[in-house]
Amino acid sequence: MVQQILGWGSLAIAVIAGFVPIPMVLLILLVIGLIGGFMNPLEDVTTRIAYYVLAAALPAIANNLDAIPVVGMYLNTILDNIAVMIAGIAIANFVLAFYNNLTASNASTSEE
């Protein structure tokens, strides 16, 4: 339930910020993404990699939307905002995977 609230809330913030300037919106979206990533870690490696690729590629894709007259600028801003939230999720999952890898290697060396 909390994950759905974070997801829909961040999407609403990203869309609203596409039309109305909100102070520190990128920081807000990053923190929401970090919270969501730590609360609901992605266990599947393939899904985690997809988030990494999407976080890196979505801003480049969004920049191409500026060529669309009238709405391109707004679509670019909205997708950039969503990419920041996805980057927060990807960072949180990277940190968790890295931590789990370190703790697993420490557990195996202490048993020897």
Summary of the structure (lengths in Angstrom):
residues: 112
radius of gyration: 16.8
end to end distance: 42.6
largest distance: 65.0
contacts: 324
relative contact order: 0.17
helix: 85%
strand: 0%
